[in-house]
Amino acid sequence: MPMWFAYTLIVLLVITSILLTLLILLHRGKGGGMSSMFGGGVTSSLAGSSVAEKNLDRYTVLVGIIWFACIVGLGLWLRLAVPGS
């Protein structure tokens, strides 16, 4: 596999790591968390979670899947690129 593939995965891994950290910090915890700082503290849904929280959950899962795929892709690339492993 070409070397640019590994560099692309590394850049994508760094970007998704930062995004995943920020998205997790935005989630509301038991004490309100950082999400209440940005207006996420107001909920008016009968289901117990607002549309913003549901979208935040979806984005977090999506970024987590991309992050996991980058890790698996880098592992496979290293296995194929390094002879004798």
C-alpha positions as CSV (number, residue, x, y, z in Angstrom):
1,M,0.0,0.0,0.0
2,P,1.2,3.5,-0.7
3,M,2.7,5.7,2.0
4,W,0.1,8.5,1.4
5,F,-2.6,6.1,2.7
6,A,-0.9,5.9,6.1
7,Y,-0.4,9.7,6.3
8,T,-4.1,10.2,5.4
9,L,-5.2,7.8,8.1
10,I,-2.9,9.4,10.7
11,V,-4.2,12.9,9.9
12,L,-7.8,11.6,10.1
13,L,-7.0,9.8,13.3
14,V,-5.7,13.0,14.9
15,I,-8.7,15.1,13.7
16,T,-11.2,12.5,14.9
17,S,-9.4,12.1,18.3
18,I,-9.8,15.9,18.9
19,L,-13.4,15.9,17.7
20,L,-14.3,12.8,19.9
21,T,-12.8,14.4,22.9
22,L,-14.7,17.7,22.4
23,L,-18.0,15.8,21.7
24,I,-17.6,13.7,24.8
25,L,-17.0,16.8,26.9
26,L,-20.2,18.4,25.5
27,H,-22.4,15.6,26.8
28,R,-24.4,16.2,29.8
29,G,-23.3,14.3,32.8
30,K,-25.0,13.9,36.2
31,G,-23.9,17.4,37.2
32,G,-24.8,19.2,34.0
33,G,-21.4,19.1,32.4
34,M,-20.1,21.5,29.9
35,S,-23.1,21.1,27.7
36,S,-25.1,23.2,30.1
37,M,-22.6,26.0,29.6
38,F,-23.5,26.2,25.9
39,G,-27.2,26.2,26.3
40,G,-27.8,22.5,26.5
41,G,-29.2,22.7,30.0
42,V,-32.7,23.6,28.9
43,T,-34.7,20.5,28.0
44,S,-38.4,20.6,27.2
45,S,-38.9,17.1,25.8
46,L,-41.2,14.5,27.3
47,A,-38.8,11.7,26.3
48,G,-36.2,12.9,28.7
49,S,-33.6,14.1,26.1
50,S,-33.7,17.0,23.7
51,V,-33.1,16.9,20.0
52,A,-29.8,18.5,20.5
53,E,-28.7,15.7,22.9
54,K,-29.9,13.1,20.4
55,N,-27.9,14.7,17.6
56,L,-24.9,15.0,19.8
57,D,-25.2,11.3,20.5
58,R,-25.4,10.5,16.8
59,Y,-22.3,12.7,16.0
60,T,-20.3,11.1,18.8
61,V,-21.1,7.6,17.6
62,L,-20.3,8.5,14.0
63,V,-16.9,10.1,14.9
64,G,-16.2,7.1,17.2
65,I,-16.8,4.7,14.3
66,I,-14.5,6.7,12.0
67,W,-11.9,6.8,14.8
68,F,-12.1,3.1,15.2
69,A,-11.9,2.5,11.5
70,C,-8.7,4.6,11.3
71,I,-7.1,2.6,14.1
72,V,-8.0,-0.7,12.4
73,G,-6.9,0.6,9.0
74,L,-3.5,1.7,10.4
75,G,-3.0,-1.6,12.1
76,L,-3.7,-3.5,8.9
77,W,-1.5,-1.1,6.9
78,L,1.4,-1.7,9.4
79,R,0.9,-5.4,9.2
80,L,1.1,-5.4,5.4
81,A,3.9,-2.7,5.2
82,V,6.3,-4.1,7.7
83,P,7.8,-7.4,6.4
84,G,8.2,-10.3,8.8
85,S,5.4,-9.3,11.2
